Amino acid sequence: MESQFDWLEIAWAALDERSRAVFTARREGRTLEEIGRAHNFTRERARQIFAKTSEHLRCFGDLVATGWRERIKVLDTRIAVSRAEIAKALGIRDHLAVEVFAEAVGYKPPRTWAGDLSGWWASSPGALEELLRAIAVHAPLSADELNKAIVEARVPEGVPVTTLLAHARSPLVLGRDGAWLRRRAKGRDAAYLWLLEQGRPCRVETMLEPTGHANVHALAEALRRDNRFVQLRPQGSWALAEWPGVSATPYSSATEALVGVVTEFGPITKKELFAKVIERYPVTTWRLQQCLLSDQVGITEDGLIDLVARGAQPNEESEPSRPPTMAVNEAGTVYGIRIAVDKDVLRGSGILVHTWITWKLGLRRAPMSLTFDSLELRSPLVLRRNTSGAQISSLRQFVEEHRMVLGCELAVILYKATKAAQIRHVCPAAKCPAWRLGAVS
């Protein structure tokens, strides 16, 4: 209960106007340099006035409010206590000068990612941020779930939690529907909440708008890395792993599933093999046909499929038709690939290419790869044949250094004998998107 005798008001009134102005400005966050300029004296003089004013207030408290230190120390200040609560313990009205007494017993403003929390004090300055980060770990959280978590964590009433969480350095970000999402996983968290609301599996294309993603492949890859999601095959829709009747397959890929079945059942016909794999890992037969190129499985003398490790001969694909984007010289020693710059190229992903090039270069099983040295790149260029297709490594460095943009074209020239590669920007100047935008001169 506040006393009718407000000794802090009396101590404050006893100060001259300049001392009160300097003290107030400093407590409101002004620098000593700014305060000195405003009053036409030095930074050091501003510091002296502030220190003398603080000492005057403390001494007055010692004279007329015996035991004030003990009364403040019994407050539960590990997380945070408001200035108003400290004033109440001192038996006075809330006032900016109360902070002098909080500091005198060793309390400090709680530290957060948004800076020091003004108007609050704590005996453990880092405890509040630690508590808020512990709450953030449970995201995504609806507004109601956040409020419940705040209460359960015993965050003192009045702490501006939502203001702190909305700060640019917060681990959370406010989603479109008012839910709190993890800043580094906001797309996946938004997808989780959206699927939860829909209550049924959905294709990734339908999740672009509610999750804020612009690229189908990027979102699908993000979901694939998150064990909260399960892709249902062969339809390709996505579900939540927590839903009844939905369980993640023990296999990470169709190839792994196929090898697992062959390992378990031994030599087997292709028809039987495909049927057993689809029971465990639903994919198309076209995808399973690709998986037969794995260097782990092959054909026995009697035409069955078995493990290469058990003596089967590895499969090799037949020569694909040459696409118009690829070329070879008459001697078969120099190969060219024409590539359009798209979002995957700009992002730095591996670039999918037609399997004709890998077949011609002898990469007829999977996984197999060739490495080419290139003066245009800081690391070697890798051409790889996987069971699902072929790709070359990222060309983002070249694209960025040559200021290429979406729609530009480049050529990769591979020298089979020397394992060397050259990369060229091959847009005609009159049609080059980068030239039209002024990105290159």
C-alpha positions in Angstrom: 0.0 0.0 0.0 1.3 3.5 -0.9 2.1 5.8 1.9 0.6 9.2 2.1 4.1 10.4 2.9 5.7 10.0 -0.6 9.3 10.5 0.3 10.5 10.1 -3.3 8.3 13.0 -4.4 9.8 15.1 -1.7 13.4 14.1 -2.7 12.6 14.8 -6.3 11.1 18.2 -5.6 14.2 19.2 -3.7 16.3 18.9 -6.9 16.9 21.9 -9.1 15.2 21.9 -12.6 18.5 21.2 -14.5 19.2 18.1 -12.4 15.7 16.8 -13.0 16.0 17.4 -16.7 19.4 15.7 -17.0 18.3 12.7 -15.0 15.0 12.3 -17.0 16.8 12.5 -20.3 19.3 10.0 -19.3 16.6 7.5 -18.0 14.7 8.0 -21.3 17.7 6.7 -23.2 19.5 9.9 -24.3 23.3 9.8 -24.5 25.5 12.0 -22.3 26.7 13.7 -25.5 23.2 14.6 -26.5 22.3 15.8 -23.0 25.4 18.0 -22.9 24.6 19.6 -26.2 21.0 20.3 -25.2 22.2 22.1 -22.0 25.4 23.6 -23.4 27.8 21.7 -21.3 30.2 18.8 -21.7 29.5 15.1 -21.7 31.5 14.7 -18.5 29.5 17.5 -16.8 26.2 15.6 -17.8 27.6 12.4 -16.3 28.5 14.3 -13.0 25.0 15.8 -12.7 23.3 12.5 -13.3 25.5 10.7 -10.8 25.0 13.4 -8.2 21.2 13.3 -8.7 21.1 9.5 -8.3 23.2 9.8 -5.1 20.9 12.4 -3.6 17.8 10.2 -4.2 19.5 7.1 -2.6 20.7 9.1 0.4 17.2 10.5 1.0 15.8 7.0 0.9 18.4 5.8 3.5 17.3 8.7 5.8 13.5 8.4 5.6 12.8 4.8 4.3 14.9 2.5 6.4 15.0 -1.1 5.1 14.1 -0.2 1.5 16.8 -2.5 0.1 15.5 -5.5 2.0 11.9 -4.8 0.8 13.0 -4.7 -2.9 15.2 -7.8 -2.5 12.3 -10.0 -1.4 10.5 -9.5 -4.7 10.6 -12.3 -7.2 12.9 -10.7 -9.8 14.6 -13.6 -11.5 12.5 -13.2 -14.7 11.3 -9.5 -14.5 9.6 -7.1 -12.1 8.1 -3.8 -13.2 9.1 -0.5 -11.9 5.6 0.0 -10.6 5.9 -3.1 -8.5 9.2 -1.9 -7.0 7.6 1.4 -6.2 4.8 -0.4 -4.4 7.3 -2.3 -2.3 8.9 1.0 -1.4 5.5 2.4 -0.4 5.5 5.2 -3.0 4.0 6.1 -6.3 5.6 4.9 -9.5 8.2 7.3 -10.8 11.1 7.3 -13.2 13.5 7.8 -10.2 12.5 4.4 -8.8 15.0 2.9 -11.1 17.8 4.3 -9.0 16.8 2.0 -6.1 16.5 -1.0 -8.4 20.0 -0.5 -9.6 21.3 0.1 -6.0 20.4 -3.6 -5.1 22.0 -5.0 -8.3 19.0 -5.3 -10.5 19.4 -4.7 -14.2 17.0 -4.3 -17.2 16.1 -7.7 -18.7 18.1 -8.3 -21.9 16.2 -9.5 -25.0 16.9 -9.7 -28.7 15.1 -6.4 -29.0 17.5 -4.7 -26.5 17.0 -3.9 -22.8 13.4 -4.0 -21.7 12.6 -0.5 -20.4 10.7 -0.1 -17.2 11.5 -3.7 -16.0 14.2 -5.1 -13.8 15.6 -8.5 -13.0 18.2 -10.1 -10.8 19.0 -12.5 -13.8 19.1 -10.2 -16.8 19.2 -13.0 -19.4 16.4 -15.1 -17.9 13.5 -13.5 -19.7 15.0 -14.0 -23.2 15.8 -17.6 -22.2 12.2 -18.2 -21.2 10.8 -16.6 -24.4 13.1 -18.7 -26.6 11.9 -21.8 -24.7 8.4 -20.8 -25.6 9.4 -20.2 -29.3 10.7 -23.7 -29.6 7.1 -25.0 -29.5 6.1 -22.9 -32.6 4.0 -22.8 -34.7 1.6 -21.4 -32.1 -1.8 -19.9 -32.5 -2.6 -16.7 -30.6 -4.4 -18.7 -27.9 -1.6 -21.3 -27.7 0.9 -18.5 -27.2 -1.1 -16.9 -24.4 -1.4 -20.3 -22.7 2.3 -20.9 -23.0 3.0 -17.5 -21.5 0.8 -18.3 -18.5 2.3 -21.8 -18.1 5.8 -20.3 -18.2 4.8 -17.8 -15.5 6.0 -14.8 -17.5 5.1 -11.8 -15.3 1.9 -10.1 -16.3 2.5 -6.9 -18.2 5.7 -8.0 -20.0 5.1 -7.0 -23.7 5.6 -10.5 -25.1 3.9 -10.0 -28.4 5.9 -6.8 -29.0 9.1 -8.6 -28.3 8.1 -11.5 -30.6 7.3 -9.1 -33.4 10.8 -7.6 -33.3 13.0 -8.2 -36.4 15.5 -10.2 -34.4 12.9 -12.5 -32.8 13.0 -16.2 -33.5 9.4 -16.0 -34.5 7.4 -14.1 -37.1 3.7 -13.4 -37.2 2.0 -15.4 -40.0 -0.9 -14.3 -42.2 -3.5 -16.0 -40.0 -2.3 -14.5 -36.8 -0.2 -17.6 -35.8 3.4 -17.4 -34.7 5.8 -19.2 -36.9 9.5 -20.0 -36.6 11.4 -17.3 -38.6 13.7 -19.9 -40.2 10.9 -22.4 -40.9 8.0 -20.1 -41.5 7.0 -21.7 -44.8 7.0 -25.2 -43.3 5.2 -24.0 -40.2 2.6 -22.3 -42.4 2.2 -25.5 -44.4 1.7 -27.5 -41.2 -1.0 -25.2 -39.9 -2.7 -25.1 -43.3 -2.8 -28.8 -43.7 -4.0 -29.1 -40.1 -6.9 -26.8 -40.9 -7.7 -28.6 -44.2 -7.8 -32.0 -42.4 -6.9 -33.8 -45.6 -3.9 -34.5 -47.9 -3.2 -31.7 -50.4 -0.9 -31.3 -53.4 2.1 -28.9 -52.9 0.7 -26.5 -55.6 -2.2 -25.7 -53.4 0.1 -24.7 -50.6 2.0 -22.0 -52.4 -0.3 -19.1 -51.6 -1.1 -19.9 -47.9 2.6 -20.5 -47.2 4.0 -17.5 -49.1 6.2 -19.7 -51.3 6.7 -19.0 -54.9 8.4 -22.2 -56.1 6.8 -25.6 -56.1 10.1 -27.5 -56.1 11.5 -25.4 -53.2 8.5 -26.0 -51.0 8.4 -29.7 -51.8 12.0 -30.1 -50.9 11.4 -28.2 -47.6 8.5 -30.5 -46.7 10.6 -33.5 -47.6 13.3 -32.5 -45.0 10.7 -32.1 -42.3 9.5 -35.2 -40.5 6.1 -33.6 -39.7 5.1 -34.2 -43.3 4.6 -37.4 -45.4 4.3 -37.5 -49.1 1.6 -40.0 -50.2 2.6 -42.0 -53.3 1.9 -42.4 -56.2 -0.5 -39.4 -56.1 2.2 -37.1 -54.7 0.0 -35.3 -52.2 1.2 -34.3 -48.8 -0.2 -35.2 -45.4 0.8 -34.8 -41.7 2.6 -37.7 -40.2 0.5 -37.3 -37.0 -2.7 -38.1 -38.8 -4.2 -41.6 -38.1 -3.4 -44.1 -40.8 -0.5 -42.1 -42.2 2.9 -43.4 -41.5 6.3 -42.6 -43.0 7.9 -45.3 -45.1 11.1 -46.8 -43.7 12.7 -46.1 -47.1 14.2 -42.8 -48.1 13.9 -43.4 -51.8 12.4 -45.7 -54.4 15.8 -47.1 -55.1 16.3 -48.0 -51.5 12.9 -49.7 -51.4 13.7 -51.8 -54.6 17.1 -52.8 -53.2 15.5 -53.8 -49.9 13.0 -56.1 -51.6 15.7 -57.7 -53.8 17.9 -58.2 -50.7 15.0 -59.9 -48.8 13.6 -62.1 -51.6 16.6 -62.9 -53.7 16.5 -63.4 -57.5 13.0 -62.2 -58.6 11.1 -61.4 -61.8 10.7 -57.8 -62.6 6.9 -58.1 -62.4 7.0 -59.6 -58.9 9.7 -57.1 -57.8 7.7 -54.1 -58.9 4.5 -55.4 -57.2 6.3 -55.9 -53.9 8.0 -52.6 -54.0 4.8 -50.7 -54.7 3.2 -52.3 -51.7 5.9 -50.8 -49.5 6.7 -47.6 -51.3 4.0 -46.5 -53.8 5.6 -45.1 -56.9 5.0 -45.5 -60.6 6.5 -48.4 -62.6 8.3 -45.8 -64.7 10.2 -44.7 -61.7 11.0 -48.3 -60.7 12.3 -48.9 -64.2 14.8 -46.0 -63.6 15.8 -47.6 -60.3 17.0 -50.7 -62.2 19.9 -48.6 -63.3 21.2 -48.6 -59.8 24.7 -50.1 -59.6 23.4 -52.3 -56.7 21.1 -54.5 -58.8 21.5 -56.3 -62.1 20.3 -59.3 -64.2 21.1 -62.9 -63.6 21.8 -65.4 -66.4 18.3 -66.7 -66.3 16.8 -63.1 -66.6 15.9 -62.5 -62.9 16.8 -59.4 -60.9 19.3 -59.7 -58.1 22.0 -57.9 -56.3 25.3 -57.2 -58.1 27.0 -58.2 -54.9 25.5 -61.7 -55.4 26.8 -62.0 -59.0 24.1 -60.3 -61.1 25.4 -58.2 -64.1 24.7 -54.5 -63.8 22.0 -53.0 -66.1 22.8 -50.3 -68.6 20.3 -48.0 -70.2 20.0 -48.0 -74.0 21.0 -44.8 -75.9 18.4 -42.0 -75.5 17.6 -39.7 -78.4 19.7 -36.6 -78.6 17.8 -33.5 -77.5 18.1 -30.2 -79.6 19.9 -28.5 -76.7 22.9 -30.8 -76.9 25.6 -31.4 -79.6 28.8 -33.4 -80.2 31.6 -33.1 -82.8 32.3 -35.7 -85.4 35.1 -37.3 -83.4 32.9 -37.7 -80.4 35.4 -35.8 -78.2 33.7 -32.5 -77.5 30.1 -32.1 -76.2 28.0 -29.0 -75.8 25.0 -28.4 -73.6 22.8 -25.3 -74.0 21.1 -24.2 -70.7 18.5 -21.5 -70.1 19.0 -19.6 -66.9 15.9 -20.3 -64.6 15.2 -19.9 -60.9 17.0 -23.2 -60.1 20.1 -22.0 -61.8 20.0 -18.7 -60.0 19.3 -20.4 -56.7 22.4 -22.5 -57.1 20.7 -25.9 -57.3 22.1 -28.8 -59.3 20.9 -28.4 -62.9 18.9 -31.2 -64.5 20.1 -32.3 -67.9 19.1 -34.9 -70.5 20.5 -38.3 -69.9 21.8 -38.4 -73.5 24.9 -36.6 -72.4 25.6 -39.0 -69.5 25.1 -42.0 -71.8 27.5 -40.7 -74.4 30.1 -40.1 -71.7 29.8 -43.6 -70.4 27.7 -42.9 -67.3 25.1 -45.7 -67.9 24.4 -46.8 -64.4 23.8 -45.0 -61.2 25.2 -43.4 -59.3 28.1 -42.5 -61.6 29.8 -39.1 -62.1 32.6 -37.4 -64.1 34.5 -34.3 -62.9 35.7 -31.6 -65.3 38.1 -28.8 -64.5 37.0 -25.3 -65.5 38.8 -22.0 -65.4 35.4 -20.2 -65.1 34.5 -21.9 -61.7 36.3 -22.0 -58.4 35.4 -25.7 -58.0 35.3 -28.5 -60.6 32.1 -29.1 -62.6 30.5 -32.4 -61.9 28.2 -34.3 -64.2 26.3 -37.0 -62.4 24.0 -39.9 -63.4 21.4 -40.8 -60.8 18.6 -43.3 -61.1 16.1 -40.5 -61.5 18.0 -38.6 -64.1 21.1 -36.6 -64.8 22.4 -33.3 -63.5 25.4 -31.0 -63.5 26.6 -29.1 -60.5 25.7 -25.4 -59.8 26.6 -22.7 -62.3 25.4 -19.9 -60.0 29.0 -18.4 -59.6 29.4 -18.0 -63.4 25.9 -16.6 -63.8 26.4 -14.0 -61.0 29.9 -13.0 -62.2 28.5 -12.4 -65.7 25.4 -10.6 -64.5 23.1 -13.0 -66.3 19.4 -12.9 -65.5 16.3 -15.1 -66.0 16.0 -16.0 -69.7 19.7 -15.7 -70.5 21.4 -18.7 -72.1 24.8 -20.3 -71.4 26.7 -23.1 -73.0 28.7 -25.8 -71.2 31.4 -27.3 -73.4 32.9 -30.6 -72.2 36.2 -32.1 -73.5 36.0 -35.8 -73.0 39.7 -36.6 -73.3 41.1 -33.9 -71.1 38.2 -33.8 -68.6 38.1 -30.0 -69.0 35.1 -27.7 -69.3 34.4 -24.2 -70.7 31.3 -22.1 -69.9 30.1 -19.3 -72.1 27.3 -16.7 -72.1 25.8 -17.3 -75.5 22.8 -15.0 -75.8 22.7 -13.0 -79.0 23.2 -9.4 -77.9 20.0 -8.2 -79.6 17.9 -10.8 -77.7 19.8 -11.0 -74.4 17.6 -10.2 -71.4 20.6 -9.0 -69.4 21.5 -6.5 -72.2 18.0 -5.2 -72.4 17.9 -4.6 -68.6 21.3 -3.0 -68.7 22.9 -5.7 -66.4 25.8 -6.1 -68.8 27.4 -3.7 -71.2 
